[in-house]
Amino acid sequence: MLVAATRGGAVAIAVGLLLAASPLIAQEPDWEPPQPTAGSDDWIRLDSDEWLRGEIKTLRGDVFEFDSDVLGVQSIDWADVVELRSPRVLTYTFLRRGVSTGTAVMRDSIIVIRDGQQEAQYPRSDLLTIIEGPPSEWNYWSVKLSLGFIGRAGNTDQQDLNTVLMLRRQAPRTRLNIDYNGTVSETNDVLTASTHRATATLDYIITREFFITPLAGEYFVDKFQNINPRWTVAAAVGLFLSRRSSFEWWVQLGGGYQSTHFVSVAPGDSEEESSGSVIPTTSFDLDITGSLELSFNHRSQITVPDTDGTTYHTFALLSYELLSFLDLDTSLTWDRVENPRRDAEGNVPKKDDFRIYFGIGIDI
């Protein structure tokens, strides 16, 4: 009986101490990282009250990239970031106040940026982009190169080479895209395919959703489609329909001038054809999984007032990340000429060309 009473008393005392201490536990303030100092890491707090330590990489639209010390580079929806502390010098672009460079603290929807002894406050809602480091060409550029090759030897000697090159320059308010997609094929030392397309677009970001393209151009050659070459110069307006970390989608509507030179033509046909064009475009980047990404672009060039010269181009690139800089790529290209021009021998090229390639991609 004495033992039972002693045990019962011990339990009662333990329960009492726990109940007495519970208000103190509930009132204990939430943990916070140390105040940022020169040379220390960046910190961000998510809406789940979790803190991440590492380095802020970029903010583009609603996509915030953060290099966590433990988790690696993470793409996070900007709406999920409720606080940040950065002792590093970064470049911040605001909707109405231009560009500011310095260290920063964000809390309660206010961003405080310190540049030396000067301090400025900005509303979070005005923030358009964050770029790592001070303004510098080195921080603006990125490169993607993908190479695909198919070879056969024996009764048939065949070599197919596909090259995809993507250059990107993303400055605080502008975006420059330069792309090249080329395919060359030979069978028994005879050229069987030769297609080359180079495009360049310059976008100016107006708001988080709206942008304009004051200048865009394309150069296209495909002798087997009887095109050598086709030039297009255009301008457009664009709208971001989604800018989330896993899905970015935008559409454009443009107008321009198109000039096509033909390799050869039937007697009496013109060797050159020029017209105006209406150019609707849609593009998206989709993160299917953490390692698998799909990029898609479709563009129509509708000639006016005569639509016989209308062309279509679709390009899709599926990339699987093997290493941080190395991808396994699968590309699909579809080109269509609505009304192919017959050549001097009376041959009419087919309307549609499809190409699919597997290759290795390098990200720089």
C-alpha positions in Angstrom: 0.0 0.0 0.0 2.8 2.3 0.8 4.5 1.6 -2.5 1.3 2.3 -4.4 0.7 5.5 -2.6 4.3 6.6 -3.3 3.9 5.9 -7.0 0.6 7.7 -7.1 2.1 10.7 -5.5 5.0 10.8 -7.9 2.6 10.7 -10.9 0.5 13.5 -9.4 3.5 15.7 -8.9 4.8 15.1 -12.5 1.4 15.9 -13.9 1.2 19.1 -11.8 4.6 20.2 -12.9 3.7 19.7 -16.5 0.5 21.7 -16.2 2.3 24.5 -14.4 5.0 24.6 -17.1 2.6 24.5 -20.1 1.8 28.3 -20.1 5.5 29.0 -20.1 6.0 26.7 -23.1 3.2 28.3 -25.0 4.5 31.8 -24.4 8.0 31.0 -25.4 8.8 33.1 -28.5 9.3 31.4 -31.9 12.9 30.7 -32.9 14.5 33.2 -35.3 17.8 33.2 -37.1 20.5 35.6 -36.0 20.5 39.1 -37.4 22.2 39.2 -40.8 25.9 40.3 -40.7 28.5 40.7 -43.5 29.6 37.4 -44.8 26.7 35.4 -43.3 24.0 33.4 -45.2 20.6 34.5 -46.5 17.6 33.3 -44.5 13.9 33.0 -45.7 10.8 32.1 -43.8 8.0 30.3 -45.5 4.3 30.6 -44.7 4.6 27.3 -42.8 6.9 29.1 -40.3 9.9 27.1 -41.5 13.2 28.9 -42.0 15.7 28.0 -44.8 19.4 29.0 -44.8 21.4 29.4 -48.0 21.6 31.9 -50.9 18.9 33.8 -52.8 19.4 33.1 -56.5 16.6 34.9 -58.4 13.0 36.1 -58.5 11.2 36.1 -61.9 7.5 36.7 -61.7 6.2 34.3 -59.1 9.2 32.0 -59.2 11.7 32.4 -56.4 14.9 30.3 -56.5 16.8 29.6 -53.3 19.9 27.5 -52.8 19.4 25.8 -49.5 22.4 24.5 -47.6 20.7 21.1 -47.2 18.1 20.8 -49.9 20.0 22.4 -52.8 18.4 24.8 -55.4 14.6 25.0 -54.8 12.0 26.8 -56.9 9.5 28.2 -54.5 6.3 30.2 -55.2 7.0 33.8 -54.2 3.6 33.9 -52.3 4.9 31.2 -50.0 7.9 33.4 -48.8 6.8 35.7 -46.0 10.1 37.0 -44.7 13.7 37.3 -45.9 17.0 38.5 -44.5 19.9 38.9 -46.9 23.3 40.4 -45.9 24.5 39.9 -49.5 24.4 42.6 -52.2 21.6 41.7 -54.6 19.8 43.7 -57.3 16.1 44.4 -56.8 13.8 45.8 -59.5 10.5 47.6 -58.6 7.5 48.4 -60.7 7.5 52.2 -60.1 10.9 52.9 -58.5 13.4 51.3 -60.8 16.4 49.3 -59.7 17.9 49.2 -56.2 21.1 47.4 -55.1 22.2 46.4 -51.6 21.4 44.2 -48.6 17.7 43.6 -47.7 15.2 42.6 -45.1 11.6 41.9 -45.9 8.9 41.6 -43.2 5.2 42.6 -43.1 5.1 43.2 -46.9 7.8 45.9 -46.6 11.3 45.5 -48.2 14.0 47.6 -46.6 17.2 47.9 -48.8 20.4 49.3 -47.4 23.1 50.6 -49.8 26.0 51.8 -47.6 24.5 54.4 -45.2 21.4 54.9 -47.3 18.2 53.0 -46.5 15.0 52.8 -48.6 11.6 51.1 -48.1 9.5 49.5 -50.8 6.2 47.7 -50.8 6.5 44.0 -51.6 3.8 44.2 -54.2 6.0 46.4 -56.3 8.9 43.9 -56.5 9.4 42.5 -60.0 12.7 40.7 -60.0 15.7 39.8 -57.8 19.1 39.1 -59.5 22.1 37.7 -57.6 24.9 40.2 -57.2 25.2 43.7 -58.4 24.2 44.6 -62.0 26.6 42.7 -64.2 26.5 41.1 -67.6 27.9 37.9 -66.1 24.9 37.6 -63.9 22.4 38.2 -66.7 23.4 35.4 -69.2 22.7 31.6 -69.3 23.3 29.0 -72.0 21.7 25.7 -72.9 23.4 23.5 -75.6 21.9 20.2 -76.7 23.5 17.9 -79.3 21.9 14.8 -80.8 23.7 12.4 -83.2 22.6 9.2 -85.0 25.1 7.2 -87.1 24.9 4.1 -89.2 27.7 2.2 -91.1 27.7 -0.8 -93.4 25.4 -1.2 -96.4 24.1 2.3 -95.6 26.3 5.1 -94.3 24.1 7.6 -92.5 24.9 10.5 -90.1 22.3 12.8 -88.5 23.3 15.7 -86.4 20.8 18.0 -84.5 21.9 21.1 -82.6 19.8 23.2 -80.2 21.3 26.3 -78.7 19.5 28.6 -76.3 21.0 31.9 -75.1 19.2 33.9 -72.4 19.9 37.3 -71.1 17.6 38.3 -68.2 18.3 41.8 -67.0 16.1 43.6 -64.4 13.5 44.9 -67.0 14.4 43.1 -70.2 14.6 39.6 -71.5 16.6 38.6 -74.6 16.2 35.1 -76.2 18.5 33.9 -79.0 17.7 30.4 -80.3 19.2 28.1 -82.9 17.8 24.8 -84.1 19.6 23.0 -86.9 19.6 19.5 -88.5 22.0 18.1 -91.1 21.7 14.5 -92.4 23.7 12.6 -95.0 23.1 9.1 -96.5 25.9 7.5 -98.5 27.6 11.0 -98.7 24.5 12.5 -100.2 22.8 15.4 -98.3 19.3 14.4 -97.3 18.3 17.0 -94.9 19.5 20.6 -94.1 17.3 22.7 -91.9 18.5 25.8 -89.9 16.3 28.2 -87.9 17.6 31.1 -85.8 15.4 33.4 -83.8 15.9 36.4 -81.6 13.3 38.2 -79.4 13.7 41.2 -77.1 11.1 41.6 -74.4 10.5 44.6 -72.1 8.7 43.7 -68.8 6.0 46.3 -68.1 4.2 44.6 -65.1 4.3 41.2 -63.5 1.7 40.0 -66.1 2.3 42.2 -69.2 5.3 42.7 -71.5 6.0 44.0 -75.0 8.4 42.7 -77.7 9.6 45.8 -79.6 11.8 43.6 -81.8 11.8 40.0 -83.0 13.4 38.3 -85.9 13.8 34.9 -87.6 16.0 33.4 -90.2 15.0 30.1 -91.7 16.6 27.9 -94.4 15.4 24.5 -95.6 16.4 23.7 -99.2 14.3 20.5 -99.2 11.3 22.7 -98.5 12.5 25.0 -101.4 13.2 27.8 -98.9 16.5 29.7 -99.1 16.0 31.7 -96.9 12.9 33.2 -95.2 13.3 36.3 -93.2 10.8 37.7 -90.7 10.9 40.9 -88.7 8.2 41.6 -86.1 7.0 43.2 -82.9 4.5 41.9 -80.4 2.7 42.3 -77.1 2.6 39.5 -74.5 0.8 38.3 -71.4 2.0 35.9 -68.7 -0.9 33.5 -67.9 1.0 31.7 -65.2 4.4 32.4 -63.5 4.5 29.7 -60.8 7.6 27.8 -59.8 6.4 24.6 -61.6 4.6 26.2 -64.6 5.3 29.3 -66.5 3.1 30.1 -69.5 2.9 33.1 -71.7 1.2 34.1 -75.0 2.0 36.7 -77.6 0.3 38.4 -80.5 2.6 40.1 -83.1 2.7 41.5 -86.5 5.6 41.7 -89.0 7.0 41.5 -92.4 8.0 38.2 -94.1 10.2 37.7 -97.2 10.8 34.2 -98.7 13.4 33.4 -101.3 13.0 30.0 -103.1 15.8 27.7 -104.2 14.2 27.2 -107.6 10.8 27.9 -109.2 8.8 26.7 -112.1 8.9 28.9 -115.3 6.8 32.0 -114.8 6.8 31.9 -111.0 8.4 34.6 -108.9 11.7 33.7 -107.1 10.7 35.8 -104.1 7.5 36.3 -102.1 6.9 39.1 -99.5 3.9 39.9 -97.3 2.7 41.1 -94.0 2.1 38.5 -91.3 0.1 38.1 -88.1 2.1 36.0 -85.5 0.3 34.4 -82.5 2.7 32.5 -80.2 2.3 30.4 -77.1 5.1 29.0 -74.9 5.4 27.3 -71.5 7.9 25.7 -69.2 6.6 22.9 -67.1 8.5 21.1 -64.2 7.0 17.6 -64.4 9.1 16.3 -61.5 12.2 17.6 -59.7 14.4 16.2 -62.5 12.1 16.3 -65.5 11.2 19.5 -67.4 9.3 20.2 -70.6 9.7 23.4 -72.7 7.1 24.0 -75.5 6.8 26.7 -78.2 4.3 27.0 -81.0 4.2 29.9 -83.5 1.9 30.6 -86.5 2.9 33.0 -89.2 -0.3 33.9 -91.0 0.4 35.9 -94.1 -2.0 38.7 -95.0 -3.9 39.5 -97.0 -3.3 36.3 -98.9 -3.0 33.4 -96.4 -1.3 30.9 -98.9 2.1 31.6 -97.4 1.1 30.7 -93.8 3.6 28.6 -91.9 3.6 26.8 -88.5 6.4 25.9 -86.2 6.3 23.8 -83.0 9.3 22.9 -80.9 9.2 20.8 -77.7 12.2 19.9 -75.5 12.0 17.3 -72.7 15.0 17.4 -70.4 15.9 14.9 -67.7 18.6 16.2 -65.3 21.5 13.8 -64.9 23.7 16.3 -63.1 23.4 19.9 -62.1 24.9 20.9 -65.5 24.1 17.8 -67.7 20.7 16.7 -69.1 19.4 13.9 -71.2 17.3 15.6 -73.9 14.5 14.6 -76.3 13.4 17.2 -78.9 10.5 17.2 -81.3 10.2 19.7 -84.1 7.2 20.1 -86.5 7.3 22.5 -89.4 4.4 23.0 -91.8 4.2 25.1 -95.0 0.5 25.6 -95.9 1.2 26.1 -99.7 4.7 24.8 -100.7 6.2 26.3 -103.8 7.0 23.8 -106.6 10.6 23.9 -107.9 12.0 24.2 -111.4 11.5 20.5 -112.0 7.9 20.6 -111.0 8.4 18.9 -107.6 6.2 20.1 -104.8 7.6 19.6 -101.3 5.4 17.9 -98.7 3.6 20.3 -96.3 4.8 18.7 -93.1 8.2 17.9 -91.7 8.7 16.1 -88.3 12.0 15.5 -86.5 12.7 13.8 -83.2 16.1 13.6 -81.6 17.8 12.3 -78.5 20.9 14.0 -77.2 22.9 15.4 -74.3 22.3 18.9 -73.0 24.7 21.2 -71.2 23.6 24.0 -69.0 25.9 26.9 -68.3 
